[in-house]
Amino acid sequence: MPSPEDENSGCNDPTHANAAVEKLAEKVDGLLTGGLHGEFYEESRSSAKNRHQQLSEMFELRQLFQEVKAGQEKILRTAAIREEQATAAAAATTKGGGLSANNVAAIEAVVNRLTADKFRDMSLLSQRLRDSEKEVATLRDQVEDLKFQLKMKNKSTLKSQFPSLKQHQKLANEVATFESAMQRYDMEIYGRKALQSSIEKLQKEVKGQDNLEARVKSLEMKVGMDEIHTDPELEAVDSGKLGTMGDYDEVCPYDEYDSW
């Protein structure tokens, strides 16, 4: 497996890598601002082909700059790893195979630093835990508040949906008034129907009376005609002027016919 040294041979110096990156960054900035190769930039302004070439070169340099920057970061990481490995090896052993006071101090410093880092991390975690607990408590209070608001809203909604006792009594009174008015209306309708029936009956009776009057007039006319053709003796009989039968014999004119 190739080592980091083999992978970055010829470019292992972080200083050299930084210089190359800085130089490339200057070139890219100059190209982006029009300062790279001023003559080429001036010529590119007069030709669409040169402008296209300029843009192509700009994108190529930008890509190269990104690749070199990534390589620089890799080199720096490799150098840091080698330095830590060398420091650990030097702190672990001396030339004689034992631990020196400086090495022990270095190890203790590393341990103390790691311990401090752990305590710092634990402190941060504890602080985050306390903050989380506060946030949870705040959220719990908000949830309870929302539950209470929802409950009160449901109560108010139910109250608005169902009328109060006073409103119910008012509604009942209105219903009773309406029912009474309906009864009066029905009675008026019934009375009107009865009155209409009576009117129709009276109209029939009046019509019958008109016929009766016509009949009476007809009879009167007939009686008048009969009076014109009635015998005076019949009139006397009708008027009660005749007496008994003996009297009738005395006045009867048929005796004269007997003497004939």
C-alpha positions in Angstrom: 0.0 0.0 0.0 1.6 3.3 -1.0 2.4 5.7 1.8 1.3 9.4 1.9 4.9 10.3 1.0 4.8 8.2 -2.2 1.4 9.8 -3.1 2.7 13.3 -2.7 6.3 12.9 -3.8 7.7 16.1 -5.2 4.9 18.1 -3.5 5.3 17.1 0.2 6.3 20.6 1.4 3.2 22.4 2.7 5.0 25.7 2.2 5.6 24.9 -1.5 1.9 23.8 -1.8 0.8 27.0 -0.2 2.9 29.1 -2.6 1.6 27.2 -5.6 -2.0 27.6 -4.4 -1.5 31.3 -3.7 0.0 31.8 -7.2 -2.8 30.0 -8.8 -5.3 31.9 -6.8 -3.8 35.2 -8.0 -4.0 33.9 -11.6 -7.7 33.0 -11.2 -8.5 36.3 -9.6 -6.7 38.1 -12.3 -8.6 36.3 -15.0 -11.9 36.9 -13.3 -11.2 40.6 -12.9 -9.5 41.0 -16.4 -6.0 41.5 -15.0 -4.5 38.2 -16.2 -2.2 38.9 -19.2 -3.4 42.4 -19.9 -2.5 42.2 -23.6 -4.5 39.1 -24.1 -7.4 40.6 -22.2 -7.3 43.7 -24.4 -7.2 41.5 -27.5 -10.1 39.4 -26.2 -12.3 42.5 -26.1 -12.1 42.9 -29.9 -12.8 39.3 -30.8 -15.6 36.9 -29.9 -13.2 34.0 -30.5 -10.8 35.4 -28.0 -13.6 36.0 -25.5 -14.6 32.4 -25.9 -11.0 31.3 -25.4 -10.7 33.5 -22.3 -13.8 31.9 -20.8 -12.6 28.4 -21.5 -9.2 29.2 -19.9 -10.9 30.8 -16.9 -13.0 27.6 -16.2 -9.9 25.4 -16.7 -7.9 27.5 -14.3 -10.7 27.5 -11.8 -11.0 23.7 -12.0 -7.2 23.4 -11.6 -7.3 25.7 -8.6 -9.9 23.5 -6.9 -7.9 20.4 -7.6 -4.7 21.9 -6.2 -6.5 23.2 -3.2 -7.8 19.8 -2.4 -4.3 18.4 -2.8 -2.9 21.0 -0.5 -5.5 20.0 2.2 -4.5 16.4 1.8 -0.8 17.2 2.1 -1.5 19.3 5.3 -3.4 16.4 6.8 -0.6 14.0 6.0 2.0 16.3 7.5 -0.1 16.7 10.7 -0.5 12.9 11.0 3.3 12.4 10.6 4.0 15.1 13.2 1.6 13.5 15.7 3.0 10.1 15.1 6.6 11.4 15.6 5.6 13.2 18.8 3.9 10.2 20.2 6.9 8.0 19.4 9.3 10.4 21.0 7.1 10.8 24.0 6.7 7.0 24.4 10.4 6.0 24.4 13.9 7.5 24.6 17.1 6.4 22.9 17.9 4.3 25.9 14.5 2.5 25.8 13.2 4.2 28.9 11.0 7.2 29.7 12.6 10.5 30.4 11.2 13.2 32.6 10.4 15.3 29.5 8.6 12.4 27.9 6.6 11.8 31.0 5.7 15.5 31.2 4.7 15.4 27.6 2.6 12.4 28.1 1.0 14.0 31.2 0.4 17.1 29.2 -1.3 15.1 26.5 -3.4 13.2 29.1 -4.3 16.4 30.8 -5.2 18.0 27.5 -7.4 15.0 26.6 -8.9 15.0 30.0 -9.6 18.7 29.8 -11.1 18.2 26.4 -13.3 15.4 27.8 -14.4 17.5 30.7 -15.0 20.4 28.4 -17.1 18.1 26.1 -18.9 16.7 29.2 -19.6 20.3 30.4 -20.9 21.2 27.0 -23.0 18.1 26.9 -24.3 18.9 30.4 -25.1 22.4 29.4 -26.8 21.2 26.2 -28.7 18.7 28.3 -29.8 21.4 30.7 -30.8 23.6 27.8 -32.7 20.7 26.3 -34.5 20.1 29.6 -35.4 23.8 29.7 -36.6 23.6 26.1 -38.6 20.4 26.9 -40.1 22.1 29.9 -41.0 25.1 27.8 -42.5 22.9 25.1 -44.4 21.0 27.8 -45.8 24.3 29.1 -46.8 25.3 25.6 -48.5 22.0 25.1 -50.4 22.3 28.3 -51.4 25.9 27.3 -52.5 24.7 23.9 -54.5 21.9 25.5 -56.2 24.4 27.9 -56.9 26.8 25.0 -58.3 23.9 22.9 -60.5 22.8 25.9 -61.8 26.3 26.5 -62.3 26.7 22.7 -64.3 23.5 22.7 -66.4 24.7 25.7 -67.0 28.1 24.0 -67.9 26.3 20.8 -70.3 24.0 22.6 -71.8 27.0 24.4 -72.3 28.8 21.2 -73.9 25.7 19.6 -76.3 25.1 22.5 -78.3 28.1 23.7 -78.5 29.1 27.3 -81.6 28.6 29.6 -82.7 32.1 29.0 -82.3 31.8 25.2 -84.1 28.4 25.4 -87.0 30.0 27.3 -87.2 32.8 24.9 -87.2 30.3 22.0 -90.0 28.3 23.8 -92.1 31.5 24.2 -91.6 32.3 20.5 -92.7 28.8 19.6 -95.8 29.0 21.9 -96.7 32.4 20.4 -96.3 31.0 16.9 -98.5 28.0 17.8 -101.2 30.3 19.3 -101.1 32.4 16.1 -101.4 29.2 14.0 -104.5 28.2 16.1 -106.1 31.5 15.6 -105.4 31.4 12.0 -106.9 27.9 11.8 -110.0 29.2 13.7 -110.3 32.1 11.4 -110.0 29.8 8.4 -112.7 27.5 9.9 -114.9 30.5 10.7 -114.5 31.8 7.2 -115.4 28.4 5.8 -118.5 28.2 8.0 -119.4 31.8 7.1 -119.0 31.0 3.4 -121.2 28.0 3.8 -123.9 30.1 5.5 -123.6 32.7 2.8 -124.1 30.1 0.1 -127.1 28.7 2.0 -128.6 32.1 2.3 -128.0 32.7 -1.3 -129.8 29.5 -2.1 -132.7 30.5 0.2 -132.9 34.0 -1.4 -132.9 32.4 -4.8 -135.8 30.2 -3.6 -137.6 33.3 -2.3 -137.3 34.9 -5.6 -139.0 31.9 -7.2 -141.6 32.0 -4.5 -142.3 35.7 -5.2 -142.6 34.9 -8.9 -145.1 32.1 -8.1 -147.0 34.4 -5.8 -147.2 37.0 -8.5 -148.3 34.4 -11.0 -151.0 33.2 -8.6 -152.2 36.8 -8.0 -152.4 37.3 -11.7 -154.4 34.1 -12.0 -156.7 35.0 -9.2 -157.3 38.4 -10.9 -158.2 36.7 -14.1 -160.6 34.4 -12.3 -162.4 37.3 -10.6 -163.1 38.8 -13.9 -165.0 35.7 -15.1 -166.7 34.9 -11.7 -170.6 34.8 -11.4 -172.1 37.5 -9.1 -174.0 34.8 -7.2 -170.7 32.9 -6.7 -169.3 36.1 -5.5 -172.2 36.3 -3.0 -171.6 32.8 -2.0 -168.0 33.5 -1.6 -168.8 36.7 0.4 -171.3 34.8 2.7 -174.3 36.9 1.6 -176.6 33.8 1.1 -178.5 32.6 4.1 -180.1 29.2 4.8 -181.5 26.8 2.2 -185.1 28.1 2.8 -183.9 31.5 2.0 -182.3 30.1 -1.1 -185.6 28.7 -2.2 -187.2 32.0 -1.9 -184.8 33.7 -4.0 -184.0 30.8 -6.3 -185.0 31.9 -9.9 -185.7 28.3 -11.0 -189.3 28.5 -9.6 -190.2 30.7 -12.5 -189.0 28.0 -14.9 -191.3 25.5 -13.0 -194.3 27.6 -13.8 -193.4 27.3 -17.4 
